[in-house]
Amino acid sequence: MHASPQEPVWSDDVVSLAVEVLRVLADPTRLQLAGLLLDEERSVSELAALTGRPVPGVSQHLARMRMARLVITRKQGSSVLYRVENGHVRQLVVDTIGHVEHLLDDVPAHHRRQES
């Protein structure tokens, strides 16, 4: 007896776009930037200082993240501030890091922080 084929859970368009979003986050610098933008807005120069990366490179990473709608901007005077786009992006980053912490440690860092 053969199992009947099931319809895909998501459309090809949704899957293709999801893969592109994951590709954008699959860069160490961009994942670090997303982490730094989870709970507060930051400028390019602040992000560059925190990551130890040159401002032009950070700016290019943020532009790619903005095109993928992972971050949004807000102008404040002459500065542009970045933050994660929404709660879904925030959860994606937090869950990804949380999953990896479970792979690497019996008591992951995010559980140790909750116990303090």
PDB file as gemmi writes it, atoms N, CA and C in Angstrom:
CRYST1    1.000    1.000    1.000  90.00  90.00  90.00 P 1                      
ATOM      1  N   MET A   1       0.840  -1.168   0.000  1.00  0.00           N  
ATOM      2  CA  MET A   1       0.000   0.000   0.000  1.00  0.00           C  
ATOM      3  C   MET A   1       0.892   1.240   0.000  1.00  0.00           C  
ATOM      4  N   HIS A   2       0.611   2.188  -0.839  1.00  0.00           N  
ATOM      5  CA  HIS A   2       1.395   3.412  -0.947  1.00  0.00           C  
ATOM      6  C   HIS A   2       0.679   4.548  -0.245  1.00  0.00           C  
ATOM      7  N   ALA A   3       1.468   5.330   0.449  1.00  0.00           N  
ATOM      8  CA  ALA A   3       0.904   6.520   1.074  1.00  0.00           C  
ATOM      9  C   ALA A   3       0.590   7.538  -0.009  1.00  0.00           C  
ATOM     10  N   SER A   4      -0.523   8.205   0.143  1.00  0.00           N  
ATOM     11  CA  SER A   4      -0.860   9.222  -0.847  1.00  0.00           C  
ATOM     12  C   SER A   4      -0.019  10.463  -0.581  1.00  0.00           C  
ATOM     13  N   PRO A   5       0.443  11.088  -1.650  1.00  0.00           N  
ATOM     14  CA  PRO A   5       1.275  12.286  -1.452  1.00  0.00           C  
ATOM     15  C   PRO A   5       0.446  13.402  -0.825  1.00  0.00           C  
ATOM     16  N   GLN A   6       1.071  14.085   0.124  1.00  0.00           N  
ATOM     17  CA  GLN A   6       0.387  15.209   0.758  1.00  0.00           C  
ATOM     18  C   GLN A   6       0.769  16.496   0.049  1.00  0.00           C  
ATOM     19  N   GLU A   7      -0.125  17.433   0.125  1.00  0.00           N  
ATOM     20  CA  GLU A   7       0.185  18.751  -0.411  1.00  0.00           C  
ATOM     21  C   GLU A   7       1.260  19.384   0.462  1.00  0.00           C  
ATOM     22  N   PRO A   8       2.124  20.192  -0.126  1.00  0.00           N  
ATOM     23  CA  PRO A   8       3.132  20.882   0.689  1.00  0.00           C  
ATOM     24  C   PRO A   8       2.453  21.755   1.742  1.00  0.00           C  
ATOM     25  N   VAL A   9       3.116  21.910   2.845  1.00  0.00           N  
ATOM     26  CA  VAL A   9       2.572  22.723   3.930  1.00  0.00           C  
ATOM     27  C   VAL A   9       2.500  24.190   3.523  1.00  0.00           C  
ATOM     28  N   TRP A  10       3.533  24.643   2.811  1.00  0.00           N  
ATOM     29  CA  TRP A  10       3.600  26.040   2.380  1.00  0.00           C  
ATOM     30  C   TRP A  10       3.807  26.102   0.876  1.00  0.00           C  
ATOM     31  N   SER A  11       3.414  27.219   0.296  1.00  0.00           N  
ATOM     32  CA  SER A  11       3.606  27.407  -1.140  1.00  0.00           C  
ATOM     33  C   SER A  11       5.089  27.551  -1.466  1.00  0.00           C  
ATOM     34  N   ASP A  12       5.440  27.310  -2.716  1.00  0.00           N  
ATOM     35  CA  ASP A  12       6.833  27.466  -3.149  1.00  0.00           C  
ATOM     36  C   ASP A  12       7.329  28.888  -2.921  1.00  0.00           C  
ATOM     37  N   ASP A  13       6.464  29.881  -3.121  1.00  0.00           N  
ATOM     38  CA  ASP A  13       6.864  31.276  -2.908  1.00  0.00           C  
ATOM     39  C   ASP A  13       7.221  31.532  -1.448  1.00  0.00           C  
ATOM     40  N   VAL A  14       6.419  31.003  -0.540  1.00  0.00           N  
ATOM     41  CA  VAL A  14       6.685  31.189   0.885  1.00  0.00           C  
ATOM     42  C   VAL A  14       7.995  30.505   1.266  1.00  0.00           C  
ATOM     43  N   VAL A  15       8.192  29.290   0.785  1.00  0.00           N  
ATOM     44  CA  VAL A  15       9.418  28.555   1.114  1.00  0.00           C  
ATOM     45  C   VAL A  15      10.638  29.265   0.542  1.00  0.00           C  
ATOM     46  N   SER A  16      10.554  29.729  -0.691  1.00  0.00           N  
ATOM     47  CA  SER A  16      11.690  30.432  -1.315  1.00  0.00           C  
ATOM     48  C   SER A  16      12.062  31.690  -0.543  1.00  0.00           C  
ATOM     49  N   LEU A  17      11.065  32.456  -0.140  1.00  0.00           N  
ATOM     50  CA  LEU A  17      11.345  33.680   0.604  1.00  0.00           C  
ATOM     51  C   LEU A  17      11.883  33.358   2.002  1.00  0.00           C  
ATOM     52  N   ALA A  18      11.355  32.308   2.633  1.00  0.00           N  
ATOM     53  CA  ALA A  18      11.862  31.900   3.945  1.00  0.00           C  
ATOM     54  C   ALA A  18      13.329  31.494   3.855  1.00  0.00           C  
ATOM     55  N   VAL A  19      13.686  30.782   2.810  1.00  0.00           N  
ATOM     56  CA  VAL A  19      15.080  30.379   2.613  1.00  0.00           C  
ATOM     57  C   VAL A  19      15.965  31.611   2.446  1.00  0.00           C  
ATOM     58  N   GLU A  20      15.485  32.599   1.722  1.00  0.00           N  
ATOM     59  CA  GLU A  20      16.276  33.823   1.536  1.00  0.00           C  
ATOM     60  C   GLU A  20      16.463  34.555   2.866  1.00  0.00           C  
ATOM     61  N   VAL A  21      15.421  34.622   3.687  1.00  0.00           N  
ATOM     62  CA  VAL A  21      15.541  35.254   5.003  1.00  0.00           C  
ATOM     63  C   VAL A  21      16.586  34.514   5.840  1.00  0.00           C  
ATOM     64  N   LEU A  22      16.530  33.187   5.822  1.00  0.00           N  
ATOM     65  CA  LEU A  22      17.515  32.398   6.582  1.00  0.00           C  
ATOM     66  C   LEU A  22      18.925  32.587   6.030  1.00  0.00           C  
ATOM     67  N   ARG A  23      19.056  32.739   4.708  1.00  0.00           N  
ATOM     68  CA  ARG A  23      20.383  33.002   4.116  1.00  0.00           C  
ATOM     69  C   ARG A  23      20.952  34.318   4.623  1.00  0.00           C  
ATOM     70  N   VAL A  24      20.104  35.323   4.713  1.00  0.00           N  
ATOM     71  CA  VAL A  24      20.574  36.619   5.191  1.00  0.00           C  
ATOM     72  C   VAL A  24      21.058  36.494   6.639  1.00  0.00           C  
ATOM     73  N   LEU A  25      20.329  35.770   7.457  1.00  0.00           N  
ATOM     74  CA  LEU A  25      20.732  35.595   8.858  1.00  0.00           C  
ATOM     75  C   LEU A  25      21.888  34.618   9.025  1.00  0.00           C  
ATOM     76  N   ALA A  26      22.207  33.849   7.997  1.00  0.00           N  
ATOM     77  CA  ALA A  26      23.239  32.815   8.092  1.00  0.00           C  
ATOM     78  C   ALA A  26      24.647  33.376   7.953  1.00  0.00           C  
ATOM     79  N   ASP A  27      24.820  34.626   8.229  1.00  0.00           N  
ATOM     80  CA  ASP A  27      26.127  35.271   8.214  1.00  0.00           C  
ATOM     81  C   ASP A  27      26.456  35.661   9.662  1.00  0.00           C  
ATOM     82  N   PRO A  28      27.642  35.337  10.151  1.00  0.00           N  
ATOM     83  CA  PRO A  28      27.961  35.635  11.556  1.00  0.00           C  
ATOM     84  C   PRO A  28      27.786  37.101  11.949  1.00  0.00           C  
ATOM     85  N   THR A  29      28.212  38.008  11.093  1.00  0.00           N  
ATOM     86  CA  THR A  29      28.077  39.432  11.427  1.00  0.00           C  
ATOM     87  C   THR A  29      26.614  39.832  11.476  1.00  0.00           C  
ATOM     88  N   ARG A  30      25.835  39.390  10.510  1.00  0.00           N  
ATOM     89  CA  ARG A  30      24.420  39.767  10.498  1.00  0.00           C  
ATOM     90  C   ARG A  30      23.658  39.164  11.671  1.00  0.00           C  
ATOM     91  N   LEU A  31      23.995  37.944  12.057  1.00  0.00           N  
ATOM     92  CA  LEU A  31      23.335  37.349  13.218  1.00  0.00           C  
ATOM     93  C   LEU A  31      23.701  38.114  14.493  1.00  0.00           C  
ATOM     94  N   GLN A  32      24.968  38.509  14.611  1.00  0.00           N  
ATOM     95  CA  GLN A  32      25.386  39.337  15.756  1.00  0.00           C  
ATOM     96  C   GLN A  32      24.639  40.669  15.757  1.00  0.00           C  
ATOM     97  N   LEU A  33      24.535  41.295  14.593  1.00  0.00           N  
ATOM     98  CA  LEU A  33      23.818  42.567  14.499  1.00  0.00           C  
ATOM     99  C   LEU A  33      22.366  42.395  14.917  1.00  0.00           C  
ATOM    100  N   ALA A  34      21.722  41.347  14.439  1.00  0.00           N  
ATOM    101  CA  ALA A  34      20.327  41.091  14.816  1.00  0.00           C  
ATOM    102  C   ALA A  34      20.216  40.934  16.330  1.00  0.00           C  
ATOM    103  N   GLY A  35      21.162  40.224  16.925  1.00  0.00           N  
ATOM    104  CA  GLY A  35      21.152  40.055  18.375  1.00  0.00           C  
ATOM    105  C   GLY A  35      21.294  41.373  19.118  1.00  0.00           C  
ATOM    106  N   LEU A  36      22.121  42.247  18.599  1.00  0.00           N  
ATOM    107  CA  LEU A  36      22.321  43.556  19.230  1.00  0.00           C  
ATOM    108  C   LEU A  36      21.116  44.472  19.061  1.00  0.00           C  
ATOM    109  N   LEU A  37      20.252  44.147  18.118  1.00  0.00           N  
ATOM    110  CA  LEU A  37      19.090  44.991  17.841  1.00  0.00           C  
ATOM    111  C   LEU A  37      17.788  44.411  18.385  1.00  0.00           C  
ATOM    112  N   LEU A  38      17.876  43.352  19.174  1.00  0.00           N  
ATOM    113  CA  LEU A  38      16.659  42.710  19.679  1.00  0.00           C  
ATOM    114  C   LEU A  38      15.861  43.609  20.612  1.00  0.00           C  
ATOM    115  N   ASP A  39      16.548  44.329  21.483  1.00  0.00           N  
ATOM    116  CA  ASP A  39      15.849  45.052  22.536  1.00  0.00           C  
ATOM    117  C   ASP A  39      16.028  46.564  22.512  1.00  0.00           C  
ATOM    118  N   GLU A  40      16.838  47.042  21.574  1.00  0.00           N  
ATOM    119  CA  GLU A  40      17.002  48.497  21.490  1.00  0.00           C  
ATOM    120  C   GLU A  40      17.466  48.921  20.109  1.00  0.00           C  
ATOM    121  N   GLU A  41      17.209  50.188  19.823  1.00  0.00           N  
ATOM    122  CA  GLU A  41      17.672  50.766  18.565  1.00  0.00           C  
ATOM    123  C   GLU A  41      19.130  51.159  18.713  1.00  0.00           C  
ATOM    124  N   ARG A  42      19.864  51.041  17.606  1.00  0.00           N  
ATOM    125  CA  ARG A  42      21.274  51.432  17.611  1.00  0.00           C  
ATOM    126  C   ARG A  42      21.642  52.027  16.255  1.00  0.00           C  
ATOM    127  N   SER A  43      22.648  52.895  16.284  1.00  0.00           N  
ATOM    128  CA  SER A  43      23.155  53.499  15.051  1.00  0.00           C  
ATOM    129  C   SER A  43      24.214  52.598  14.424  1.00  0.00           C  
ATOM    130  N   VAL A  44      24.546  52.860  13.178  1.00  0.00           N  
ATOM    131  CA  VAL A  44      25.579  52.093  12.491  1.00  0.00           C  
ATOM    132  C   VAL A  44      26.903  52.213  13.226  1.00  0.00           C  
ATOM    133  N   SER A  45      27.257  53.419  13.646  1.00  0.00           N  
ATOM    134  CA  SER A  45      28.547  53.595  14.324  1.00  0.00           C  
ATOM    135  C   SER A  45      28.574  52.856  15.661  1.00  0.00           C  
ATOM    136  N   GLU A  46      27.471  52.845  16.376  1.00  0.00           N  
ATOM    137  CA  GLU A  46      27.406  52.105  17.642  1.00  0.00           C  
ATOM    138  C   GLU A  46      27.542  50.604  17.384  1.00  0.00           C  
ATOM    139  N   LEU A  47      26.869  50.113  16.356  1.00  0.00           N  
ATOM    140  CA  LEU A  47      26.955  48.692  16.008  1.00  0.00           C  
ATOM    141  C   LEU A  47      28.366  48.319  15.560  1.00  0.00           C  
ATOM    142  N   ALA A  48      29.002  49.208  14.815  1.00  0.00           N  
ATOM    143  CA  ALA A  48      30.371  48.955  14.363  1.00  0.00           C  
ATOM    144  C   ALA A  48      31.310  48.857  15.565  1.00  0.00           C  
ATOM    145  N   ALA A  49      31.142  49.757  16.521  1.00  0.00           N  
ATOM    146  CA  ALA A  49      31.995  49.725  17.716  1.00  0.00           C  
ATOM    147  C   ALA A  49      31.757  48.453  18.529  1.00  0.00           C  
ATOM    148  N   LEU A  50      30.507  48.046  18.667  1.00  0.00           N  
ATOM    149  CA  LEU A  50      30.187  46.855  19.458  1.00  0.00           C  
ATOM    150  C   LEU A  50      30.687  45.564  18.816  1.00  0.00           C  
ATOM    151  N   THR A  51      30.690  45.530  17.488  1.00  0.00           N  
ATOM    152  CA  THR A  51      31.111  44.313  16.787  1.00  0.00           C  
ATOM    153  C   THR A  51      32.584  44.340  16.387  1.00  0.00           C  
ATOM    154  N   GLY A  52      33.226  45.503  16.486  1.00  0.00           N  
ATOM    155  CA  GLY A  52      34.616  45.618  16.066  1.00  0.00           C  
ATOM    156  C   GLY A  52      34.776  45.548  14.557  1.00  0.00           C  
ATOM    157  N   ARG A  53      33.738  45.895  13.844  1.00  0.00           N  
ATOM    158  CA  ARG A  53      33.746  45.865  12.379  1.00  0.00           C  
ATOM    159  C   ARG A  53      33.762  47.297  11.845  1.00  0.00           C  
ATOM    160  N   PRO A  54      34.274  47.494  10.636  1.00  0.00           N  
ATOM    161  CA  PRO A  54      34.274  48.843  10.056  1.00  0.00           C  
ATOM    162  C   PRO A  54      32.850  49.306   9.720  1.00  0.00           C  
ATOM    163  N   VAL A  55      32.630  50.600   9.884  1.00  0.00           N  
ATOM    164  CA  VAL A  55      31.313  51.193   9.636  1.00  0.00           C  
ATOM    165  C   VAL A  55      30.782  50.859   8.243  1.00  0.00           C  
ATOM    166  N   PRO A  56      31.575  50.987   7.169  1.00  0.00           N  
ATOM    167  CA  PRO A  56      31.020  50.684   5.835  1.00  0.00           C  
ATOM    168  C   PRO A  56      30.525  49.237   5.715  1.00  0.00           C  
ATOM    169  N   GLY A  57      31.252  48.306   6.299  1.00  0.00           N  
ATOM    170  CA  GLY A  57      30.834  46.904   6.248  1.00  0.00           C  
ATOM    171  C   GLY A  57      29.548  46.669   7.020  1.00  0.00           C  
ATOM    172  N   VAL A  58      29.452  47.266   8.206  1.00  0.00           N  
ATOM    173  CA  VAL A  58      28.236  47.134   9.012  1.00  0.00           C  
ATOM    174  C   VAL A  58      27.060  47.742   8.259  1.00  0.00           C  
ATOM    175  N   SER A  59      27.291  48.872   7.633  1.00  0.00           N  
ATOM    176  CA  SER A  59      26.242  49.527   6.859  1.00  0.00           C  
ATOM    177  C   SER A  59      25.745  48.623   5.723  1.00  0.00           C  
ATOM    178  N   GLN A  60      26.657  47.951   5.048  1.00  0.00           N  
ATOM    179  CA  GLN A  60      26.262  47.034   3.969  1.00  0.00           C  
ATOM    180  C   GLN A  60      25.471  45.851   4.505  1.00  0.00           C  
ATOM    181  N   HIS A  61      25.882  45.300   5.642  1.00  0.00           N  
ATOM    182  CA  HIS A  61      25.128  44.200   6.255  1.00  0.00           C  
ATOM    183  C   HIS A  61      23.717  44.656   6.625  1.00  0.00           C  
ATOM    184  N   LEU A  62      23.612  45.848   7.213  1.00  0.00           N  
ATOM    185  CA  LEU A  62      22.304  46.367   7.606  1.00  0.00           C  
ATOM    186  C   LEU A  62      21.418  46.624   6.392  1.00  0.00           C  
ATOM    187  N   ALA A  63      22.009  47.066   5.293  1.00  0.00           N  
ATOM    188  CA  ALA A  63      21.225  47.281   4.068  1.00  0.00           C  
ATOM    189  C   ALA A  63      20.638  45.963   3.572  1.00  0.00           C  
ATOM    190  N   ARG A  64      21.435  44.919   3.632  1.00  0.00           N  
ATOM    191  CA  ARG A  64      20.935  43.601   3.205  1.00  0.00           C  
ATOM    192  C   ARG A  64      19.828  43.126   4.138  1.00  0.00           C  
ATOM    193  N   MET A  65      20.010  43.338   5.426  1.00  0.00           N  
ATOM    194  CA  MET A  65      19.000  42.947   6.405  1.00  0.00           C  
ATOM    195  C   MET A  65      17.724  43.758   6.228  1.00  0.00           C  
ATOM    196  N   ARG A  66      17.881  45.006   5.870  1.00  0.00           N  
ATOM    197  CA  ARG A  66      16.705  45.861   5.645  1.00  0.00           C  
ATOM    198  C   ARG A  66      15.939  45.397   4.410  1.00  0.00           C  
ATOM    199  N   MET A  67      16.661  45.036   3.357  1.00  0.00           N  
ATOM    200  CA  MET A  67      16.000  44.530   2.143  1.00  0.00           C  
ATOM    201  C   MET A  67      15.219  43.251   2.427  1.00  0.00           C  
ATOM    202  N   ALA A  68      15.703  42.438   3.358  1.00  0.00           N  
ATOM    203  CA  ALA A  68      15.016  41.194   3.727  1.00  0.00           C  
ATOM    204  C   ALA A  68      13.951  41.448   4.800  1.00  0.00           C  
ATOM    205  N   ARG A  69      13.769  42.695   5.163  1.00  0.00           N  
ATOM    206  CA  ARG A  69      12.811  43.122   6.178  1.00  0.00           C  
ATOM    207  C   ARG A  69      13.059  42.479   7.545  1.00  0.00           C  
ATOM    208  N   LEU A  70      14.331  42.346   7.861  1.00  0.00           N  
ATOM    209  CA  LEU A  70      14.710  41.858   9.184  1.00  0.00           C  
ATOM    210  C   LEU A  70      14.900  43.012  10.157  1.00  0.00           C  
ATOM    211  N   VAL A  71      15.252  44.190   9.625  1.00  0.00           N  
ATOM    212  CA  VAL A  71      15.403  45.384  10.451  1.00  0.00           C  
ATOM    213  C   VAL A  71      14.648  46.540   9.804  1.00  0.00           C  
ATOM    214  N   ILE A  72      14.305  47.498  10.638  1.00  0.00           N  
ATOM    215  CA  ILE A  72      13.704  48.739  10.146  1.00  0.00           C  
ATOM    216  C   ILE A  72      14.534  49.892  10.690  1.00  0.00           C  
ATOM    217  N   THR A  73      14.302  51.065  10.131  1.00  0.00           N  
ATOM    218  CA  THR A  73      15.072  52.236  10.535  1.00  0.00           C  
ATOM    219  C   THR A  73      14.140  53.341  11.015  1.00  0.00           C  
ATOM    220  N   ARG A  74      14.753  54.229  11.773  1.00  0.00           N  
ATOM    221  CA  ARG A  74      14.077  55.442  12.222  1.00  0.00           C  
ATOM    222  C   ARG A  74      15.119  56.542  12.245  1.00  0.00           C  
ATOM    223  N   LYS A  75      14.780  57.667  11.670  1.00  0.00           N  
ATOM    224  CA  LYS A  75      15.718  58.784  11.645  1.00  0.00           C  
ATOM    225  C   LYS A  75      15.555  59.597  12.923  1.00  0.00           C  
ATOM    226  N   GLN A  76      16.699  59.914  13.534  1.00  0.00           N  
ATOM    227  CA  GLN A  76      16.709  60.766  14.721  1.00  0.00           C  
ATOM    228  C   GLN A  76      17.788  61.818  14.497  1.00  0.00           C  
ATOM    229  N   GLY A  77      17.364  63.014  14.158  1.00  0.00           N  
ATOM    230  CA  GLY A  77      18.316  64.058  13.796  1.00  0.00           C  
ATOM    231  C   GLY A  77      19.064  63.638  12.550  1.00  0.00           C  
ATOM    232  N   SER A  78      20.381  63.609  12.632  1.00  0.00           N  
ATOM    233  CA  SER A  78      21.182  63.194  11.472  1.00  0.00           C  
ATOM    234  C   SER A  78      21.540  61.710  11.534  1.00  0.00           C  
ATOM    235  N   SER A  79      21.104  61.028  12.582  1.00  0.00           N  
ATOM    236  CA  SER A  79      21.411  59.604  12.731  1.00  0.00           C  
ATOM    237  C   SER A  79      20.256  58.740  12.236  1.00  0.00           C  
ATOM    238  N   VAL A  80      20.620  57.539  11.784  1.00  0.00           N  
ATOM    239  CA  VAL A  80      19.626  56.527  11.442  1.00  0.00           C  
ATOM    240  C   VAL A  80      19.772  55.413  12.469  1.00  0.00           C  
ATOM    241  N   LEU A  81      18.678  55.091  13.125  1.00  0.00           N  
ATOM    242  CA  LEU A  81      18.678  54.043  14.134  1.00  0.00           C  
ATOM    243  C   LEU A  81      18.028  52.793  13.569  1.00  0.00           C  
ATOM    244  N   TYR A  82      18.592  51.652  13.894  1.00  0.00           N  
ATOM    245  CA  TYR A  82      18.099  50.358  13.412  1.00  0.00           C  
ATOM    246  C   TYR A  82      17.544  49.562  14.580  1.00  0.00           C  
ATOM    247  N   ARG A  83      16.563  48.715  14.281  1.00  0.00           N  
ATOM    248  CA  ARG A  83      16.054  47.742  15.242  1.00  0.00           C  
ATOM    249  C   ARG A  83      15.444  46.585  14.467  1.00  0.00           C  
ATOM    250  N   VAL A  84      15.235  45.449  15.150  1.00  0.00           N  
ATOM    251  CA  VAL A  84      14.625  44.329  14.445  1.00  0.00           C  
ATOM    252  C   VAL A  84      13.210  44.714  14.035  1.00  0.00           C  
ATOM    253  N   GLU A  85      12.771  44.146  12.933  1.00  0.00           N  
ATOM    254  CA  GLU A  85      11.497  44.513  12.309  1.00  0.00           C  
ATOM    255  C   GLU A  85      10.292  44.250  13.200  1.00  0.00           C  
ATOM    256  N   ASN A  86      10.243  43.059  13.812  1.00  0.00           N  
ATOM    257  CA  ASN A  86       9.046  42.710  14.587  1.00  0.00           C  
ATOM    258  C   ASN A  86       9.345  41.538  15.526  1.00  0.00           C  
ATOM    259  N   GLY A  87       8.319  41.122  16.237  1.00  0.00           N  
ATOM    260  CA  GLY A  87       8.466  40.032  17.185  1.00  0.00           C  
ATOM    261  C   GLY A  87       8.817  38.699  16.546  1.00  0.00           C  
ATOM    262  N   HIS A  88       8.410  38.497  15.292  1.00  0.00           N  
ATOM    263  CA  HIS A  88       8.744  37.245  14.603  1.00  0.00           C  
ATOM    264  C   HIS A  88      10.244  37.144  14.351  1.00  0.00           C  
ATOM    265  N   VAL A  89      10.837  38.236  13.922  1.00  0.00           N  
ATOM    266  CA  VAL A  89      12.291  38.249  13.694  1.00  0.00           C  
ATOM    267  C   VAL A  89      13.005  38.051  15.021  1.00  0.00           C  
ATOM    268  N   ARG A  90      12.544  38.744  16.038  1.00  0.00           N  
ATOM    269  CA  ARG A  90      13.146  38.609  17.367  1.00  0.00           C  
ATOM    270  C   ARG A  90      13.098  37.143  17.816  1.00  0.00           C  
ATOM    271  N   GLN A  91      11.940  36.516  17.677  1.00  0.00           N  
ATOM    272  CA  GLN A  91      11.783  35.133  18.117  1.00  0.00           C  
ATOM    273  C   GLN A  91      12.651  34.180  17.303  1.00  0.00           C  
ATOM    274  N   LEU A  92      12.771  34.439  16.003  1.00  0.00           N  
ATOM    275  CA  LEU A  92      13.619  33.611  15.140  1.00  0.00           C  
ATOM    276  C   LEU A  92      15.062  33.623  15.631  1.00  0.00           C  
ATOM    277  N   VAL A  93      15.574  34.801  15.944  1.00  0.00           N  
ATOM    278  CA  VAL A  93      16.957  34.937  16.413  1.00  0.00           C  
ATOM    279  C   VAL A  93      17.115  34.292  17.790  1.00  0.00           C  
ATOM    280  N   VAL A  94      16.218  34.588  18.707  1.00  0.00           N  
ATOM    281  CA  VAL A  94      16.300  34.037  20.068  1.00  0.00           C  
ATOM    282  C   VAL A  94      16.193  32.514  20.040  1.00  0.00           C  
ATOM    283  N   ASP A  95      15.251  31.981  19.259  1.00  0.00           N  
ATOM    284  CA  ASP A  95      15.076  30.528  19.196  1.00  0.00           C  
ATOM    285  C   ASP A  95      16.264  29.838  18.540  1.00  0.00           C  
ATOM    286  N   THR A  96      16.840  30.454  17.527  1.00  0.00           N  
ATOM    287  CA  THR A  96      18.003  29.870  16.860  1.00  0.00           C  
ATOM    288  C   THR A  96      19.172  29.771  17.827  1.00  0.00           C  
ATOM    289  N   ILE A  97      19.467  30.856  18.512  1.00  0.00           N  
ATOM    290  CA  ILE A  97      20.573  30.846  19.467  1.00  0.00           C  
ATOM    291  C   ILE A  97      20.262  29.896  20.627  1.00  0.00           C  
ATOM    292  N   GLY A  98      19.028  29.898  21.102  1.00  0.00           N  
ATOM    293  CA  GLY A  98      18.641  28.988  22.176  1.00  0.00           C  
ATOM    294  C   GLY A  98      18.805  27.531  21.783  1.00  0.00           C  
ATOM    295  N   HIS A  99      18.427  27.202  20.562  1.00  0.00           N  
ATOM    296  CA  HIS A  99      18.576  25.826  20.076  1.00  0.00           C  
ATOM    297  C   HIS A  99      20.051  25.423  20.057  1.00  0.00           C  
ATOM    298  N   VAL A 100      20.898  26.298  19.554  1.00  0.00           N  
ATOM    299  CA  VAL A 100      22.329  26.006  19.476  1.00  0.00           C  
ATOM    300  C   VAL A 100      22.930  25.882  20.874  1.00  0.00           C  
ATOM    301  N   GLU A 101      22.510  26.734  21.799  1.00  0.00           N  
ATOM    302  CA  GLU A 101      23.016  26.621  23.174  1.00  0.00           C  
ATOM    303  C   GLU A 101      22.675  25.252  23.764  1.00  0.00           C  
ATOM    304  N   HIS A 102      21.503  24.720  23.443  1.00  0.00           N  
ATOM    305  CA  HIS A 102      21.127  23.381  23.919  1.00  0.00           C  
ATOM    306  C   HIS A 102      22.018  22.305  23.304  1.00  0.00           C  
ATOM    307  N   LEU A 103      22.447  22.511  22.072  1.00  0.00           N  
ATOM    308  CA  LEU A 103      23.321  21.545  21.424  1.00  0.00           C  
ATOM    309  C   LEU A 103      24.710  21.525  22.046  1.00  0.00           C  
ATOM    310  N   LEU A 104      25.133  22.660  22.596  1.00  0.00           N  
ATOM    311  CA  LEU A 104      26.501  22.805  23.071  1.00  0.00           C  
ATOM    312  C   LEU A 104      26.703  22.612  24.572  1.00  0.00           C  
ATOM    313  N   ASP A 105      25.641  22.679  25.352  1.00  0.00           N  
ATOM    314  CA  ASP A 105      25.820  22.690  26.800  1.00  0.00           C  
ATOM    315  C   ASP A 105      24.638  22.011  27.491  1.00  0.00           C  
ATOM    316  N   ASP A 106      24.920  21.264  28.559  1.00  0.00           N  
ATOM    317  CA  ASP A 106      23.848  20.630  29.327  1.00  0.00           C  
ATOM    318  C   ASP A 106      22.916  21.664  29.962  1.00  0.00           C  
ATOM    319  N   VAL A 107      23.502  22.752  30.450  1.00  0.00           N  
ATOM    320  CA  VAL A 107      22.704  23.850  30.999  1.00  0.00           C  
ATOM    321  C   VAL A 107      23.037  25.085  30.165  1.00  0.00           C  
ATOM    322  N   PRO A 108      22.230  25.335  29.127  1.00  0.00           N  
ATOM    323  CA  PRO A 108      22.524  26.441  28.216  1.00  0.00           C  
ATOM    324  C   PRO A 108      22.514  27.801  28.911  1.00  0.00           C  
ATOM    325  N   ALA A 109      23.205  28.745  28.315  1.00  0.00           N  
ATOM    326  CA  ALA A 109      23.323  30.088  28.884  1.00  0.00           C  
ATOM    327  C   ALA A 109      21.972  30.720  29.150  1.00  0.00           C  
ATOM    328  N   HIS A 110      21.007  30.525  28.249  1.00  0.00           N  
ATOM    329  CA  HIS A 110      19.713  31.171  28.469  1.00  0.00           C  
ATOM    330  C   HIS A 110      18.979  30.582  29.676  1.00  0.00           C  
ATOM    331  N   HIS A 111      19.275  29.356  30.073  1.00  0.00           N  
ATOM    332  CA  HIS A 111      18.697  28.789  31.299  1.00  0.00           C  
ATOM    333  C   HIS A 111      19.439  29.299  32.523  1.00  0.00           C  
ATOM    334  N   ARG A 112      20.749  29.465  32.416  1.00  0.00           N  
ATOM    335  CA  ARG A 112      21.526  30.007  33.545  1.00  0.00           C  
ATOM    336  C   ARG A 112      21.091  31.437  33.854  1.00  0.00           C  
ATOM    337  N   ARG A 113      20.796  32.220  32.818  1.00  0.00           N  
ATOM    338  CA  ARG A 113      20.344  33.605  33.033  1.00  0.00           C  
ATOM    339  C   ARG A 113      19.005  33.626  33.759  1.00  0.00           C  
ATOM    340  N   GLN A 114      18.120  32.678  33.450  1.00  0.00           N  
ATOM    341  CA  GLN A 114      16.802  32.636  34.093  1.00  0.00           C  
ATOM    342  C   GLN A 114      16.905  32.264  35.569  1.00  0.00           C  
ATOM    343  N   GLU A 115      17.923  31.480  35.932  1.00  0.00           N  
ATOM    344  CA  GLU A 115      18.084  31.034  37.315  1.00  0.00           C  
ATOM    345  C   GLU A 115      18.628  32.132  38.218  1.00  0.00           C  
ATOM    346  N   SER A 116      19.319  33.123  37.659  1.00  0.00           N  
ATOM    347  CA  SER A 116      19.956  34.176  38.470  1.00  0.00           C  
ATOM    348  C   SER A 116      18.940  35.058  39.132  1.00  0.00           C  
TER     349      SER A 116                                                      
END                                                                             
